[in-house]
Amino acid sequence: MTARRQVELLEKNKPRQERAKRTYEAILNAAAELLVEVGIERISTNLVAERAGITVPALYRYFPNKYAVLNALGAGLMDRQNAVFQQWFEDNLDEGGLESLLDNVDELLRKTLQVTRDQPGGLEVVQALRAVAPLQEVRLASHRLVAGQFAQVAADLVSIEVTEQLRCQARLSVDVGYAIVEMAMEDETLDTEAVLAEGSRMINTFWRNQLEQLQG
């Protein structure tokens, strides 16, 4: 496995003109399609350029290697998942605080599942972010952000500072939530509704028990 520090992940250029934006999107769409069709090991800049209908040098104007292309795909999906979380977070805080958040975990899981399904190659992108060392940081950074927000709300509710234990519990809950979504997408032998319902119940029960202990 390629070490994370040895791989350049930054895009070379952000497109500004419409034609350049179309080329950039064509590269990402081609990479998503190929990720589904051939997998992370066989995908290459040559294949991506061919599928996108451009030359390899044209691809290199935007991305230095295939990992940078996949990193951009992953960052885009994480941004959309985070936007779902942020909207759910704000709506439920306004509605009834942490109580409302816990009562509506299923809504968050359902919307996260949908936005991941809507992304071409969404499941394969998530799997690549988890399995490929150079791509893992974009997933980790996203999960840390979400967990930090949840930990702060829990701490505020019981009037304590955010502790390492609380931060760890929030992070575990976030990763469990994403694992539930991935399970619902990966395993066709499972009923999606049942997976989401049971996963929501687990997270809800855990946090209600934790808050009782903190308040007691």
C-alpha positions as CSV (number, residue, x, y, z in Angstrom):
1,M,0.0,0.0,0.0
2,T,1.3,3.4,-0.9
3,A,2.3,5.5,2.1
4,R,0.1,8.5,2.6
5,R,2.9,11.0,2.8
6,Q,4.4,9.7,-0.6
7,V,1.3,10.6,-2.6
8,E,0.4,14.1,-3.9
9,L,-3.3,14.5,-3.4
10,L,-3.7,18.2,-4.1
11,E,-5.4,19.2,-7.3
12,K,-3.2,21.2,-9.6
13,N,-5.8,23.7,-10.9
14,K,-9.3,24.6,-10.0
15,P,-11.3,25.2,-13.2
16,R,-12.8,28.6,-13.7
17,Q,-14.1,28.7,-17.2
18,E,-17.1,26.7,-18.2
19,R,-15.2,24.4,-20.6
20,A,-12.6,23.7,-18.0
21,K,-15.3,22.9,-15.4
22,R,-16.9,20.5,-17.9
23,T,-13.6,18.7,-18.3
24,Y,-13.0,18.6,-14.6
25,E,-16.5,17.1,-14.0
26,A,-16.0,14.6,-16.8
27,I,-12.8,13.4,-15.1
28,L,-14.6,12.9,-11.8
29,N,-17.6,11.1,-13.5
30,A,-15.2,8.9,-15.4
31,A,-13.3,8.0,-12.3
32,A,-16.6,7.2,-10.4
33,E,-17.7,4.9,-13.2
34,L,-14.4,3.1,-13.5
35,L,-14.2,2.7,-9.7
36,V,-17.4,0.7,-9.9
37,E,-16.4,-1.2,-13.0
38,V,-12.7,-2.1,-12.4
39,G,-12.0,-1.3,-8.8
40,I,-9.4,0.7,-7.0
41,E,-6.4,-1.4,-8.0
42,R,-7.0,-1.4,-11.7
43,I,-8.2,2.2,-12.2
44,S,-5.5,4.4,-13.8
45,T,-5.1,7.9,-15.1
46,N,-5.0,6.4,-18.6
47,L,-8.3,4.7,-18.2
48,V,-9.9,7.8,-16.6
49,A,-8.7,10.0,-19.4
50,E,-9.9,7.6,-22.1
51,R,-13.3,7.4,-20.5
52,A,-13.6,11.1,-20.0
53,G,-12.7,11.7,-23.7
54,I,-9.5,13.7,-23.0
55,T,-5.8,13.1,-23.3
56,V,-3.7,12.1,-20.3
57,P,-1.8,15.4,-20.4
58,A,-5.1,17.2,-20.2
59,L,-6.0,15.2,-17.1
60,Y,-2.6,16.1,-15.6
61,R,-3.5,19.8,-15.8
62,Y,-5.9,19.2,-13.0
63,F,-4.7,16.1,-11.1
64,P,-1.2,14.7,-10.5
65,N,-2.3,11.0,-10.2
66,K,-5.2,8.7,-9.8
67,Y,-5.2,9.2,-6.0
68,A,-5.8,12.9,-6.4
69,V,-8.8,12.2,-8.6
70,L,-10.2,9.8,-6.1
71,N,-9.5,12.2,-3.3
72,A,-11.5,14.9,-5.0
73,L,-14.3,12.4,-5.5
74,G,-14.2,11.5,-1.8
75,A,-14.0,15.1,-0.6
76,G,-17.1,15.9,-2.6
77,L,-19.0,13.1,-1.1
78,M,-17.9,13.9,2.4
79,D,-19.0,17.5,1.8
80,R,-22.4,16.4,0.8
81,Q,-22.7,14.0,3.7
82,N,-21.6,16.8,6.1
83,A,-24.2,19.1,4.6
84,V,-26.8,16.5,5.4
85,F,-25.6,16.3,9.0
86,Q,-25.3,20.1,9.4
87,Q,-28.9,20.6,8.2
88,W,-30.2,17.8,10.4
89,F,-28.2,19.1,13.3
90,E,-29.4,22.7,13.0
91,D,-33.1,21.7,12.4
92,N,-33.3,19.5,15.4
93,L,-31.3,21.8,17.7
94,D,-33.8,24.5,16.9
95,E,-36.7,22.1,17.4
96,G,-35.8,20.6,20.7
97,G,-32.0,20.3,21.4
98,L,-30.3,17.0,22.0
99,E,-33.7,15.3,22.8
100,S,-34.8,16.0,19.2
101,L,-31.5,14.9,17.8
102,L,-31.8,11.5,19.5
103,D,-35.4,11.1,18.4
104,N,-34.4,11.7,14.8
105,V,-31.2,9.6,14.3
106,D,-33.1,7.5,11.8
107,E,-33.7,10.6,9.7
108,L,-30.0,11.4,9.6
109,L,-29.1,7.8,8.6
110,R,-31.7,7.8,5.9
111,K,-30.6,11.1,4.4
112,T,-26.9,10.1,4.6
113,L,-27.8,6.8,2.8
114,Q,-29.7,8.7,0.1
115,V,-27.0,11.3,-0.6
116,T,-24.4,8.4,-0.8
117,R,-26.6,6.5,-3.2
118,D,-27.1,9.6,-5.3
119,Q,-23.3,10.0,-5.8
120,P,-22.2,7.9,-8.8
121,G,-20.1,5.1,-7.4
122,G,-20.9,6.4,-3.9
123,L,-20.4,3.0,-2.1
124,E,-17.1,2.4,-3.9
125,V,-15.9,5.9,-3.1
126,V,-16.6,5.3,0.6
127,Q,-14.9,1.9,0.5
128,A,-11.8,3.5,-1.2
129,L,-11.6,6.2,1.5
130,R,-11.6,3.6,4.2
131,A,-9.3,1.1,2.5
132,V,-6.6,3.1,0.7
133,A,-4.0,4.7,2.9
134,P,-3.5,7.9,0.9
135,L,-7.2,8.6,0.9
136,Q,-8.0,8.0,4.5
137,E,-7.4,11.5,5.9
138,V,-10.4,13.0,4.1
139,R,-12.7,10.5,5.7
140,L,-11.1,10.9,9.1
141,A,-11.3,14.7,9.0
142,S,-15.0,14.6,8.1
143,H,-15.8,12.2,11.0
144,R,-13.8,14.3,13.5
145,L,-15.7,17.4,12.5
146,V,-19.1,15.8,13.0
147,A,-18.1,14.0,16.2
148,G,-16.8,17.3,17.7
149,Q,-20.1,19.1,17.1
150,F,-22.1,16.3,18.7
151,A,-19.8,16.0,21.7
152,Q,-20.1,19.8,22.3
153,V,-23.9,19.7,22.3
154,A,-23.9,16.7,24.8
155,A,-21.4,18.6,27.1
156,D,-23.5,21.8,27.0
157,L,-26.6,19.9,27.9
158,V,-25.2,18.6,31.2
159,S,-23.0,21.8,31.7
160,I,-19.6,20.1,31.6
161,E,-16.5,20.6,29.5
162,V,-15.9,18.3,26.6
163,T,-13.8,15.4,28.0
164,E,-11.7,12.9,26.1
165,Q,-14.2,10.2,27.0
166,L,-17.1,12.2,25.6
167,R,-15.1,13.0,22.5
168,C,-14.4,9.3,22.1
169,Q,-18.0,8.3,22.6
170,A,-19.2,10.9,20.0
171,R,-16.6,9.7,17.5
172,L,-17.6,6.0,18.1
173,S,-21.2,7.0,17.5
174,V,-20.4,8.8,14.3
175,D,-18.4,5.9,12.9
176,V,-21.1,3.4,13.9
177,G,-23.6,5.6,12.1
178,Y,-21.6,5.6,8.9
179,A,-21.0,1.8,9.3
180,I,-24.8,1.3,9.5
181,V,-25.3,3.3,6.2
182,E,-22.5,1.3,4.5
183,M,-24.0,-2.0,5.7
184,A,-27.4,-1.0,4.3
185,M,-25.7,-0.4,0.9
186,E,-23.3,-3.3,0.9
187,D,-25.4,-6.3,2.0
188,E,-28.4,-7.0,-0.2
189,T,-29.5,-9.8,2.0
190,L,-30.5,-7.3,4.7
191,D,-33.6,-5.3,4.9
192,T,-32.5,-1.6,4.5
193,E,-35.4,-0.3,6.7
194,A,-34.6,-2.8,9.5
195,V,-30.9,-1.9,9.4
196,L,-31.6,1.8,9.7
197,A,-34.2,1.3,12.4
198,E,-32.0,-1.0,14.5
199,G,-29.0,1.2,14.1
200,S,-31.0,4.3,15.1
201,R,-32.3,2.5,18.2
202,M,-28.7,1.5,19.2
203,I,-27.3,5.0,19.0
204,N,-30.4,6.5,20.7
205,T,-30.2,4.0,23.6
206,F,-26.5,4.5,24.1
207,W,-26.7,8.2,24.3
208,R,-29.7,8.3,26.6
209,N,-27.9,5.9,29.0
210,Q,-24.7,8.1,28.8
211,L,-26.6,11.3,29.5
212,E,-28.4,9.7,32.5
213,Q,-25.0,8.8,33.9
214,L,-23.6,12.3,33.3
215,Q,-26.6,14.0,34.8
216,G,-26.7,11.6,37.7
